Amino acid sequence: MNIEARKILLVQEFLRIDNEKIISALEYFLHKSKSENFEENLKPMSLEKLNEEIDKAIDDESNNRLINSKDLKDKIQKWD
């Protein structure tokens, strides 16, 4: 059975749950597992990469390739 089929079966089983405690436990487990997985795959940035990112940010600022948060929010709201 592939992962897509397993996910569908899991969702179907989840939809049959009537117990609040079980749902809360599953939510907790899911969030905890996702967080642990993220942290396990998190790799520190090298000093060289950090310096490249800083140089790029300075260049972007010097060449007016920035947008302030208010303008960005306005632009995102127009996406709908």
Rosetta blueprint (number, residue, H / E / L):
1 M L
2 N L
3 I H
4 E H
5 A H
6 R H
7 K H
8 I H
9 L H
10 L H
11 V H
12 Q H
13 E H
14 F H
15 L H
16 R L
17 I L
18 D L
19 N L
20 E H
21 K H
22 I H
23 I H
24 S H
25 A H
26 L H
27 E H
28 Y H
29 F H
30 L H
31 H H
32 K H
33 S H
34 K H
35 S H
36 E H
37 N H
38 F H
39 E H
40 E H
41 N H
42 L L
43 K L
44 P L
45 M L
46 S L
47 L H
48 E H
49 K H
50 L H
51 N H
52 E H
53 E H
54 I H
55 D H
56 K H
57 A H
58 I H
59 D H
60 D H
61 E H
62 S H
63 N L
64 N L
65 R L
66 L L
67 I L
68 N L
69 S H
70 K H
71 D H
72 L H
73 K H
74 D H
75 K H
76 I H
77 Q H
78 K L
79 W L
80 D L
